[in-house]
Protein backbone atom coordinates (compact mmCIF):
# COMPACT_ATOMS: atom_id res chain seq x y z
CA UNK A 1 0.00 0.00 0.00
CA UNK A 2 2.00 3.12 0.55
CA UNK A 3 -0.71 7.59 -0.74
CA UNK A 4 -0.32 9.63 2.32
CA UNK A 5 -3.03 9.89 4.95
CA UNK A 6 -3.40 12.62 7.53
CA UNK A 7 -4.17 11.07 10.86
CA UNK A 8 -7.84 10.16 11.40
CA UNK A 9 -8.98 11.67 8.13
CA UNK A 10 -12.65 11.43 7.29
CA UNK A 11 -12.55 12.64 3.69
CA UNK A 12 -10.11 11.44 1.06
CA UNK A 13 -9.44 12.54 -2.47
CA UNK A 14 -9.07 9.88 -5.16
CA UNK A 15 -5.30 9.76 -4.56
CA UNK A 16 -5.72 8.46 -1.04
CA UNK A 17 -4.34 11.71 0.37
CA UNK A 18 -6.37 13.22 3.16
CA UNK A 19 -7.96 16.60 2.52
CA UNK A 20 -9.83 17.06 5.77
CA UNK A 21 -8.50 15.99 9.15
CA UNK A 22 -10.82 14.80 11.91
CA UNK A 23 -11.37 16.71 15.15
CA UNK A 24 -7.72 17.44 15.87
CA UNK A 25 -6.27 19.62 13.12
CA UNK A 26 -2.71 18.84 12.12
CA UNK A 27 -0.70 20.72 9.56
CA UNK A 28 1.44 18.85 7.06
CA UNK A 29 4.77 20.01 5.64
CA UNK A 30 7.71 18.20 4.04
CA UNK A 31 10.92 16.70 5.27
CA UNK A 32 14.59 15.67 5.08
CA UNK A 33 16.71 12.58 6.02
CA UNK A 34 17.62 10.81 9.27
CA UNK A 35 20.38 8.98 11.09
CA UNK A 36 20.42 5.85 13.25
CA UNK A 37 22.51 4.52 16.18
CA UNK A 38 23.09 1.44 18.30
CA UNK A 39 20.79 1.33 21.32
CA UNK A 40 18.21 -0.52 23.38
CA UNK A 41 14.65 -0.69 22.00
CA UNK A 42 11.71 -1.23 24.33
CA UNK A 43 9.51 -3.89 22.70
CA UNK A 44 6.50 -4.44 24.90
CA UNK A 45 8.14 -5.46 28.16
CA UNK A 46 11.29 -6.81 26.46
CA UNK A 47 14.51 -4.92 25.81
CA UNK A 48 16.09 -5.78 22.48
CA UNK A 49 19.61 -4.63 21.64
CA UNK A 50 21.06 -4.01 18.22
CA UNK A 51 20.65 -2.30 14.89
CA UNK A 52 21.61 -3.75 11.53
CA UNK A 53 24.22 -1.70 9.70
CA UNK A 54 22.73 0.95 7.44
CA UNK A 55 22.82 -0.28 3.85
CA UNK A 56 24.50 1.87 1.23
CA UNK A 57 22.11 3.70 -1.10
CA UNK A 58 22.24 2.33 -4.61
CA UNK A 59 25.04 -0.14 -3.93
CA UNK A 60 26.46 -1.53 -7.17
CA UNK A 61 27.88 -4.66 -5.52
CA UNK A 62 24.47 -6.11 -4.63
CA UNK A 63 22.08 -7.65 -7.18
CA UNK A 64 19.59 -5.14 -8.55
CA UNK A 65 16.01 -6.12 -7.64
CA UNK A 66 13.48 -6.71 -10.42
CA UNK A 67 9.68 -7.05 -10.48
CA UNK A 68 8.53 -9.41 -13.21
CA UNK A 69 4.84 -8.45 -13.17
CA UNK A 70 5.42 -4.75 -13.78
CA UNK A 71 5.90 -3.60 -17.39
CA UNK A 72 9.20 -2.13 -18.55
CA UNK A 73 7.29 0.95 -19.70
CA UNK A 74 3.83 2.37 -19.07
CA UNK A 75 2.37 3.61 -22.34
CA UNK A 76 -0.79 5.69 -22.39
CA UNK A 77 -3.44 4.71 -24.94
CA UNK A 78 -3.84 7.02 -27.94
CA UNK A 79 -7.57 7.25 -27.26
CA UNK A 80 -9.49 6.76 -24.05
CA UNK A 81 -9.47 3.13 -22.85
CA UNK A 82 -12.64 1.06 -22.86
CA UNK A 83 -14.66 1.04 -19.63
CA UNK A 84 -14.06 -1.87 -17.28
CA UNK A 85 -16.96 -4.33 -17.63
CA UNK A 86 -19.18 -4.22 -14.57
CA UNK A 87 -18.87 -8.01 -14.18
CA UNK A 88 -16.88 -10.94 -15.51
CA UNK A 89 -13.20 -11.85 -15.76
CA UNK A 90 -10.75 -9.35 -17.24
CA UNK A 91 -7.43 -10.67 -15.94
CA UNK A 92 -5.38 -9.77 -12.89
CA UNK A 93 -4.54 -6.15 -12.32
CA UNK A 94 -1.04 -4.70 -12.23
CA UNK A 95 -1.62 -1.10 -11.23
CA UNK A 96 -4.11 1.76 -11.35
CA UNK A 97 -3.11 5.25 -12.44
CA UNK A 98 -5.05 8.48 -12.34
CA UNK A 99 -5.24 12.20 -12.98
CA UNK A 100 -6.72 13.51 -9.77
CA UNK A 101 -7.64 17.04 -10.81
CA UNK A 102 -11.33 17.93 -10.37
CA UNK A 103 -13.21 17.01 -13.53
CA UNK A 104 -10.46 14.74 -14.84
CA UNK A 105 -11.08 11.34 -16.41
CA UNK A 106 -11.63 8.34 -14.11
CA UNK A 107 -8.69 6.17 -12.98
CA UNK A 108 -7.35 3.52 -15.38
CA UNK A 109 -6.61 -0.14 -14.61
CA UNK A 110 -3.67 -1.91 -16.30
CA UNK A 111 -3.97 -5.71 -16.36
CA UNK A 112 -1.35 -8.45 -16.71
CA UNK A 113 -2.25 -9.00 -20.36
CA UNK A 114 -1.48 -5.35 -21.15
CA UNK A 115 -5.10 -4.22 -21.49
CA UNK A 116 -6.16 -0.90 -20.01
CA UNK A 117 -9.66 -0.22 -18.70
CA UNK A 118 -11.32 2.95 -17.51
CA UNK A 119 -12.80 2.55 -14.03
CA UNK A 120 -16.20 3.90 -13.01
CA UNK A 121 -16.60 7.63 -12.58
CA UNK A 122 -15.91 8.42 -8.92
CA UNK A 123 -18.48 10.38 -6.96
CA UNK A 124 -16.92 13.60 -5.74
CA UNK A 125 -17.75 16.54 -3.53
CA UNK A 126 -18.46 20.03 -4.80
CA UNK A 127 -14.73 20.69 -4.52
CA UNK A 128 -13.97 17.70 -6.76
CA UNK A 129 -12.65 15.37 -4.05
CA UNK A 130 -13.57 11.74 -3.52
CA UNK A 131 -13.83 10.13 -0.10
CA UNK A 132 -12.32 6.86 -1.30
CA UNK A 133 -9.77 5.43 -3.73
CA UNK A 134 -9.17 2.32 -5.85
CA UNK A 135 -7.09 -0.58 -4.55
CA UNK A 136 -5.55 -3.80 -5.91
CA UNK A 137 -4.77 -6.88 -3.84
CA UNK A 138 -1.10 -7.99 -3.68
CA UNK A 139 -1.80 -10.85 -6.11
CA UNK A 140 -3.69 -8.55 -8.49
CA UNK A 141 -6.85 -10.66 -8.34
CA UNK A 142 -9.10 -8.28 -6.42
CA UNK A 143 -10.00 -4.70 -7.33
CA UNK A 144 -11.76 -2.24 -5.05
CA UNK A 145 -13.44 0.76 -6.67
CA UNK A 146 -16.29 3.17 -6.24
CA UNK A 147 -19.12 2.19 -8.60
CA UNK A 148 -22.75 3.31 -8.76
CA UNK A 149 -22.75 4.82 -5.29
CA UNK A 150 -21.23 1.74 -3.66
CA UNK A 151 -17.72 0.56 -2.88
CA UNK A 152 -17.26 -2.72 -4.75
CA UNK A 153 -14.50 -5.29 -4.16
CA UNK A 154 -14.55 -7.65 -7.15
CA UNK A 155 -12.66 -10.66 -8.44
CA UNK A 156 -10.96 -9.74 -11.73
CA UNK A 157 -10.62 -13.43 -12.59
CA UNK A 158 -14.26 -14.38 -11.93
CA UNK A 159 -17.67 -13.08 -10.91
CA UNK A 160 -17.43 -12.79 -7.10
CA UNK A 161 -18.05 -9.30 -5.74
CA UNK A 162 -18.51 -7.75 -2.29
CA UNK A 163 -20.40 -4.47 -1.98
CA UNK A 164 -20.15 -1.87 0.77
CA UNK A 165 -22.01 1.33 1.52
CA UNK A 166 -20.94 4.62 0.02
CA UNK A 167 -18.26 6.16 2.22
CA UNK A 168 -16.24 2.96 2.55
CA UNK A 169 -12.53 3.27 1.82
CA UNK A 170 -9.71 0.69 1.77
CA UNK A 171 -7.01 0.77 4.43
CA UNK A 172 -4.69 -2.16 3.68
CA UNK A 173 -4.49 -5.73 2.36
CA UNK A 174 -2.99 -8.71 4.11
CA UNK A 175 0.14 -9.88 2.25
CA UNK A 176 -1.49 -13.07 0.96
CA UNK A 177 -4.53 -11.13 -0.40
CA UNK A 178 -7.06 -12.88 1.81
CA UNK A 179 -8.12 -9.98 4.01
CA UNK A 180 -8.88 -6.36 3.23
CA UNK A 181 -9.22 -3.81 6.01
CA UNK A 182 -11.74 -1.05 5.28
CA UNK A 183 -13.01 2.02 7.11
CA UNK A 184 -16.14 4.15 6.89
CA UNK A 185 -15.29 7.77 6.17
CA UNK A 186 -18.88 8.92 6.58
CA UNK A 187 -19.36 7.49 10.08
CA UNK A 188 -16.56 8.38 12.46
CA UNK A 189 -17.93 6.06 15.12
CA UNK A 190 -18.03 2.98 12.89
CA UNK A 191 -15.20 0.50 13.58
CA UNK A 192 -12.90 -0.71 10.80
CA UNK A 193 -14.09 -3.87 9.07
CA UNK A 194 -12.02 -6.89 8.02
CA UNK A 195 -13.30 -8.51 4.83
CA UNK A 196 -12.41 -12.10 4.00
CA UNK A 197 -12.56 -12.01 0.20
CA UNK A 198 -12.71 -15.82 0.00
CA UNK A 199 -15.84 -16.28 2.12
CA UNK A 200 -17.27 -12.78 2.15
CA UNK A 201 -17.20 -12.71 5.97
CA UNK A 202 -17.08 -9.20 7.43
CA UNK A 203 -15.92 -8.70 11.00
CA UNK A 204 -15.68 -5.36 12.80
CA UNK A 205 -12.41 -4.65 14.59
CA UNK A 206 -13.54 -4.27 18.22
CA UNK A 207 -12.50 -1.64 20.72
CA UNK A 208 -11.24 0.94 18.22
CA UNK A 209 -11.62 4.56 19.33
CA UNK A 210 -10.88 6.31 16.04
CA UNK A 211 -9.99 9.43 17.97
CA UNK A 212 -7.07 7.55 19.54
CA UNK A 213 -6.21 4.68 17.18
CA UNK A 214 -5.82 4.39 13.42
CA UNK A 215 -6.12 1.08 11.57
CA UNK A 216 -3.03 0.74 9.36
CA UNK A 217 -2.53 -2.91 8.35
CA UNK A 218 -3.76 -6.50 8.61
CA UNK A 219 -1.35 -9.37 9.29
CA UNK A 220 -1.31 -12.78 7.55
CA UNK A 221 -2.90 -14.12 10.75
CA UNK A 222 -5.86 -11.80 10.23
CA UNK A 223 -4.99 -9.53 13.15
CA UNK A 224 -5.61 -5.85 12.54
CA UNK A 225 -2.74 -3.48 13.29
CA UNK A 226 -3.68 -0.23 15.05
CA UNK A 227 -1.33 2.70 15.46
CA UNK A 228 -1.68 5.23 18.28
CA UNK A 229 -2.54 8.77 17.22
CA UNK A 230 -0.66 11.48 19.14
CA UNK A 231 -2.97 13.64 21.22
CA UNK A 232 -1.06 16.78 20.26
CA UNK A 233 1.13 17.79 17.29
CA UNK A 234 4.37 17.00 19.10
CA UNK A 235 7.59 15.35 18.04
CA UNK A 236 7.00 11.59 17.93
CA UNK A 237 9.83 9.47 19.30
CA UNK A 238 8.15 6.11 19.73
CA UNK A 239 5.71 3.80 18.00
CA UNK A 240 2.74 2.43 19.91
CA UNK A 241 0.81 -0.41 18.28
CA UNK A 242 -2.02 -2.80 19.10
CA UNK A 243 -2.73 -6.11 17.41
CA UNK A 244 -6.44 -6.96 17.48
CA UNK A 245 -8.01 -10.21 16.27
CA UNK A 246 -11.57 -9.47 15.04
CA UNK A 247 -12.45 -13.18 15.33
CA UNK A 248 -11.38 -13.51 18.96
CA UNK A 249 -12.33 -12.07 22.35
CA UNK A 250 -8.67 -12.02 23.37
CA UNK A 251 -7.25 -8.76 24.66
CA UNK A 252 -5.23 -6.69 22.17
CA UNK A 253 -1.51 -7.35 22.02
CA UNK A 254 0.39 -4.12 22.83
CA UNK A 255 3.69 -3.29 21.16
CA UNK A 256 5.79 -0.22 21.92
CA UNK A 257 9.09 0.62 20.26
CA UNK A 258 11.23 3.48 21.58
CA UNK A 259 12.95 5.16 18.63
CA UNK A 260 14.69 7.93 20.56
CA UNK A 261 18.10 6.20 20.28
CA UNK A 262 17.74 6.30 16.48
CA UNK A 263 16.51 9.87 16.06
CA UNK A 264 18.35 13.15 16.00
CA UNK A 265 16.97 15.97 18.12
CA UNK A 266 15.33 17.54 15.07
CA UNK A 267 13.81 14.30 13.77
CA UNK A 268 10.47 12.67 14.39
CA UNK A 269 8.41 9.70 13.31
CA UNK A 270 6.29 11.07 10.47
CA UNK A 271 2.59 10.97 9.68
CA UNK A 272 2.68 8.58 6.71
CA UNK A 273 0.65 5.38 6.78
CA UNK A 274 3.03 2.57 7.87
CA UNK A 275 3.61 -0.18 5.30
CA UNK A 276 3.62 -3.86 6.17
CA UNK A 277 6.40 -6.13 4.92
CA UNK A 278 5.39 -9.03 2.62
CA UNK A 279 6.06 -11.59 5.35
CA UNK A 280 3.93 -9.64 7.81
CA UNK A 281 6.76 -9.36 10.34
CA UNK A 282 7.69 -5.68 10.07
CA UNK A 283 6.28 -2.21 9.51
CA UNK A 284 7.93 0.65 7.64
CA UNK A 285 7.64 4.08 9.27
CA UNK A 286 8.80 7.34 7.75
CA UNK A 287 11.20 9.61 9.62
CA UNK A 288 11.03 13.36 9.12
CA UNK A 289 12.87 16.56 9.99
CA UNK A 290 10.94 18.89 12.28
CA UNK A 291 12.04 21.96 14.23
CA UNK A 292 8.73 23.14 15.67
CA UNK A 293 6.01 20.45 15.66
CA UNK A 294 3.38 22.99 16.80
CA UNK A 295 3.74 24.73 13.43
CA UNK A 296 3.29 21.60 11.37
CA UNK A 297 4.35 17.97 11.15
CA UNK A 298 6.15 16.87 8.01
CA UNK A 299 5.00 14.30 5.49
CA UNK A 300 6.96 12.08 3.14
CA UNK A 301 7.33 13.78 -0.23
CA UNK A 302 10.88 14.69 -1.23
CA UNK A 303 12.99 11.73 -0.24
CA UNK A 304 14.30 10.68 3.13
CA UNK A 305 14.54 7.53 5.19
CA UNK A 306 12.35 4.78 6.53
CA UNK A 307 12.58 2.76 9.71
CA UNK A 308 11.75 -0.93 9.44
CA UNK A 309 10.47 -2.12 12.83
CA UNK A 310 10.27 -5.89 13.37
CA UNK A 311 7.00 -6.67 15.18
CA UNK A 312 8.21 -10.02 16.46
CA UNK A 313 11.55 -9.05 17.96
CA UNK A 314 11.77 -5.26 18.07
CA UNK A 315 14.76 -4.99 15.73
CA UNK A 316 15.05 -1.64 13.95
CA UNK A 317 16.71 -0.97 10.61
CA UNK A 318 17.04 2.26 8.69
CA UNK A 319 16.31 2.18 4.95
CA UNK A 320 17.76 5.29 3.26
CA UNK A 321 15.85 6.41 0.17
CA UNK A 322 17.73 7.97 -2.77
CA UNK A 323 17.19 11.62 -3.69
CA UNK A 324 19.28 14.36 -5.25
CA UNK A 325 20.04 16.47 -2.16
CA UNK A 326 21.10 13.58 0.03
CA UNK A 327 24.31 14.35 1.97
CA UNK A 328 27.45 12.64 0.73
CA UNK A 329 28.76 11.88 -2.76
CA UNK A 330 26.37 13.05 -5.48
CA UNK A 331 24.06 10.40 -6.90
CA UNK A 332 23.59 10.04 -10.67
CA UNK A 333 20.71 12.09 -12.08
CA UNK A 334 17.84 10.23 -13.78
CA UNK A 335 17.72 12.87 -16.54
CA UNK A 336 19.86 15.86 -17.67
CA UNK A 337 17.33 18.49 -16.60
CA UNK A 338 16.89 17.02 -13.11
CA UNK A 339 20.51 17.08 -12.00
CA UNK A 340 19.77 18.41 -8.51
CA UNK A 341 16.01 18.12 -8.24
CA UNK A 342 14.70 14.56 -8.06
CA UNK A 343 13.39 12.41 -5.27
CA UNK A 344 11.68 9.09 -4.51
CA UNK A 345 8.45 8.30 -2.70
CA UNK A 346 7.56 4.82 -1.34
CA UNK A 347 4.47 3.25 -2.92
CA UNK A 348 4.47 -0.23 -1.42
CA UNK A 349 6.46 -3.06 0.13
CA UNK A 350 6.80 -5.96 -2.30
CA UNK A 351 8.59 -9.31 -1.91
CA UNK A 352 11.25 -7.88 -4.23
CA UNK A 353 11.77 -4.76 -2.08
CA UNK A 354 10.25 -1.35 -1.40
CA UNK A 355 8.56 0.04 -4.51
CA UNK A 356 9.42 3.70 -5.13
CA UNK A 357 8.01 6.40 -7.36
CA UNK A 358 10.91 8.38 -8.83
CA UNK A 359 9.90 11.98 -9.52
CA UNK A 360 12.05 14.38 -11.51
CA UNK A 361 11.84 18.13 -11.97
CA UNK A 362 11.46 17.89 -15.74
CA UNK A 363 9.33 14.74 -15.72
CA UNK A 364 11.51 13.06 -18.33
CA UNK A 365 13.04 10.60 -15.92
CA UNK A 366 10.00 9.58 -13.88
CA UNK A 367 9.89 5.86 -13.15
CA UNK A 368 8.97 3.09 -10.75
CA UNK A 369 11.98 1.70 -8.91
CA UNK A 370 12.62 -0.97 -6.28
CA UNK A 371 15.12 -0.71 -3.45
CA UNK A 372 16.38 -3.76 -1.56
CA UNK A 373 16.09 -2.78 2.14
CA UNK A 374 18.95 -5.11 3.09
CA UNK A 375 21.53 -3.84 0.59
CA UNK A 376 20.29 -0.48 -0.69
CA UNK A 377 20.51 -1.68 -4.30
CA UNK A 378 18.06 0.20 -6.53
CA UNK A 379 16.67 -0.99 -9.85
CA UNK A 380 14.43 0.84 -12.31
CA UNK A 381 11.39 -1.30 -13.07
CA UNK A 382 8.96 0.80 -15.13
CA UNK A 383 9.58 3.93 -17.19
CA UNK A 384 6.67 6.34 -16.88
CA UNK A 385 5.36 8.75 -19.53
CA UNK A 386 6.70 12.31 -19.60
CA UNK A 387 5.37 14.78 -17.08
CA UNK A 388 1.62 14.98 -17.29
CA UNK A 389 -1.39 14.73 -15.01
CA UNK A 390 -2.62 11.39 -16.41
CA UNK A 391 -0.18 9.38 -14.24
CA UNK A 392 0.20 11.83 -11.39
CA UNK A 393 -0.81 9.07 -8.98
CA UNK A 394 -0.22 5.33 -9.18
CA UNK A 395 -1.54 2.52 -7.00
CA UNK A 396 0.32 -0.76 -7.62
CA UNK A 397 -0.77 -4.13 -6.28
CA UNK A 398 -1.14 -4.21 -2.54
CA UNK A 399 -1.57 -0.46 -2.09
N, C-alpha and C positions, 0 to 999 in steps of 0.2 A: 501499500500500500503501500510516499509515502508520500499531495496537496497539503497546504498548511491549514491548521484549524485553530482559531483563537479559542481559549479555554471556555467550555460550556456555552458554545455558540448555539443559537436557536435557529438562525437563518443562514443558509449557505448559498453561494452562487454556484453555477454549474461546474466550476473548477474544483470545488471542494474547499475553497478558501472561505473563511468566515467573514461575513460582512456586518453582522450585528452580534455583539457579545452580551451574554445574559447578565442580569443583575449587577455583577461587579464589572465595571468598565476597566479594560486594560488596553493601553496603547501598545502598538507594535512598531518597532523600528528594525534596523538590520544590524549585521554583526561581523566580527572578525575571528581569527583562530585562537586555539588554546594550547596549553601544555599539560603534561602529566608527570607524576612522580611516584616513587615507591612509598607505600603506606599501608595502614591497616584499614580495612573496609568493614563496617558493621553490617552484617547480613542477618536480619532477624536478631537472634540472640547469639549469633556465632561471629567471631572475629576471623576474617580471612586475610592472609598476608600475601602480597605479591601483585605485580603488574607485568604483563608481557611487554617486551621491548616494543617501542613504537616502530611500525614498519616504515620503510622509506616510501615516499610518494613517487609513483611511476617507476619503480625499480625495473631495470632492464634485465636483471639476472633471473627473475622469476618468470614462469610461464604466463603469458597474457591470457586472461580469461575470455571465453567466447560464450555466446548464447545462440544455440542452433535455431531456436524457434522464432527469433527476431530477424526481419529482413535486413539485407545489407544496405538497402536504401528505401526510404519511404517516398513513394511518388504519388502526387496528388492527381486524381482523375481529371481529364480535360473538361468533362462536363460533370454535373452533379451526380453522385452515385445513386443507384436505385435504393428505394426505401427498404429497410429490413422487413421481411415478411413477419406478420404478427404472430405466426405459429409455424411449426415445422423445423426440420433440421437445416442448418446453413453451414455447419462446420465450426470447429473451435475458434474462439477469438484469440487474437494476438495482442491488440491494443485498441484503445479508443482515443481519437484526437478531436480537438474542438477549437473553434473560435468563440470566445466567451463574451464578446461585445454584445450589448443589448441589440436585439433585432438580427443577430447573425444567424447563419444556417445551423441546424441541429448538429450534434456530435456525429462522428463517423466511426464505424466499426471496421477494423481490418481483420480478416480471418486467415487461418493457416493456408488456405488455398489461394491466397492473394486477392480475393474478392473484397470489395469495399461496399458497405451498406450505410445508408443514412438512418440514424435512429429517429425515434419519434420526437416531435417538437416538444421541448420542455415547457412546462407551465411556469411563467415567471411573474414577479411582482411588477408594480407600475414602474419601478426603477430598472426593470430588466433582469433582476436576479432570480435564480432558482434556489429552492430550499433543499435540493438534493443533487446527486451527481450519478453518473454511470459507474459501474464497477464490473471487473472481470475476475473470476476465480483463478487461483494460481495455475490450474490445469487448463484454463481457457474454455472449459465446458459451460460454465454458467455466466450469464450476463444479467446484471441488474440495471434497469432503466425506468425512467418515468414515462408512462404510456397511458393515455386516456384517463387522466386524473387518478391513476393508481401507481404504486411502485411495484414493478413486476420483476421477479427473479425467474429466469427461464433457462431451460436446457437447450443449448445451441446444437446439440446432437440428437435431439428428440422432441417430444411434445410436452414434457412436464413443465409446469409453471406454478409459481407461488405468488400470490398477490397480497399486497399490503395497502393500508389506507394512505391517502395523500398526506404528505408530511414526513413519510418514512425516508430515512437516509442511511446508506451503508457506513459502517464503522471499519470493520476489518474482517478478513477471511482467516480461517485456520489454514495452516500450511498445506494440509492434504485435501483442501477444498470441500470438506464435509460440512463445516459450520460457517455461517455468516452471522456476524453480530450487526444488529441494526438499532437505530434510535429514532424516536419520534420528535421531530423538530417543531411540531405544532403543540405538543403537550409536554411541558417541562416537568410534570410530575410522573409521566409514564416511564417505567423502567426500561432499560435496553432489553432487546429480545434476541435470543439465540435461535436461529433457524437451522434445522437439519435438512439440507437439500435432498437427502436420499429419501427420508420418510415424510418430510413436510412438517415434522414436529416443531412447535414454537414454544420456547420456554422463556419466561421473563427472568432476568437476572435479579435476584432478591436483594433487598437491603441497600439499594443504591440511592443515596441522596445526591442528585445531580448538581446541587450547589457545592458539594464537597468532593465528589468523585467523578471522574470521567472514564467511560469505557474506552479502551484503546486497542485491545487485541483479544483473540481467543486462541487458546493453546490446542495442540493436537489431542489432548485429553478432553477437550470440551470446556475447560475452565475459562471463564471470562477474566481478563486482566483489567483492573481498575487502577487509575493513577490519581493520586491526591492532588487537588487543586489548591494552590496557595491562597490563603485568606486575604492577603494583601499583595500588591505588586512589589515584592521585595526580591532581593537576590536569592536564587535557589541554589542550595549547596548539597541537597540530598534528594534521593528518589524514594518516595513512599508508595508502595504497591499493595494491592489486595488481589488474591486469587479466589474467585467465587465459582462454585459448581452449581449451575442452575438446576441440575437434576438431583441435588443432594441437600439435606438439611444441615450438613456439616458447617461449622463456623468458617468464615473466610480465613485464608492463610495469609498472614501479614509478612511483607518483605520490606526492609528498609536498607538502603545503601547510602553510606556517607561518602560524598564525593569531594569533600573539602580538601583532602590531601592531593587531589588531582587538579584542583582549580587554582588559578591565579586570583589575586584579590579583586581584579576587575572582570572576572569571568563568572558566568552563571549557567545553570542548566536552562535551556531555552524553552520556548512554548510550542515547538513542533510536536506533532503526533508521533509518539515512539513507534518504531518499526520492529516487528518480530522476526527473528531469524528463521530460516526454513526448517530447522530442526526443532523449533519451539523452545529452545533453551535460553535464548538471550534477547534483550531488547536494545535497540539503538536509540540513544538520546542525543539531541544536538546540544552543543556548548557554544555560548555566545559571549560577546564582549559587552559589558554594561558598566557605566560609571554611576548613573543615578537611576535606579530602578523606578523611583516614583515618577519619573518623567517619561517612562516607556520601557517596556521589555523588548529585547530584540527578537527577530524571527530569522529563520534560515533562508537566505536568498543569494548572497554573493560569496559562496564558498565558506570553508571553515572546517571544523572537525566534528566527529561523532564519538560518543562513548558507547562501547558495547558492554552491557552489564549482564553477566551470566546469572540467570534466575535460580540455578541449582546450586551454585557454589560461591557466588558473590564476586567472582573475578571480574576485573575491569580492564578494558583495553581501549586505547585511543585509536581511531581510524582517521588519519588526516585526509582531507579532500583536496584535490588539486584546484588551484585558481591562480590567476596571473600575479596578484600582489602578495603571494605567500612569501614570508621571509626566507632568505637563503638563496642559493643559486637560482637564476631565472629558469623557468620551465618553458619548453617550446610552445610557441603560439599556434593555435589551431588554424589560423588564417592570417594573411599579411596585415589586414586592417585591424586586427584585434590583438596586436602585440602586447599591450598592457591592459586589456580590458576584456577578460573572459573569466568565467566562473562555472562551477558545477553545483547542481542541486540534486539531492537524493530523491529517487522516485519509488524505490522498492528494494526489498532484500530477497534476492534470488538464490537458488542453490549455487549458482556460478559466482556470486558476489553481490555487492551493493550496486544497483542500477542507478546511473547518474544521468541527468540532463545537462549536457554541455551547452552553455549559452555564450555567444560571442557578440561583441559590440556591433559588428557589421552584419551578423546573421549568416555569413557565408561559411561558417565553420560549425554551425549547430549540429549536434549529434547526440545519440544515446551511447553511453559508455558504461563499462563495468569495472569496478575496482575490487581486487581481492583484499579483504580486510586483513588477512594474515601477512601478506607480502607487500601490499601497496601497489602491485602491478595493475596498470590500467590499460584496457583495450577498447577501441572504438567498435561498436556493434552495428549501429544503424546511422547512416547519414540522413539528415533531415533536410527538407526543402529550404531554400533561402528565406530570409526573414519575411514573415508574413503572419497575419493573424490566424490563418486556417489551422496551424499546428501550434498555437501559443501554449496549449495545455495538452498533456498526454497522460493517459492512464494505462499503464501496461497491466499484464496479468497480475493478480494478487493485490492491486492497489484500490 
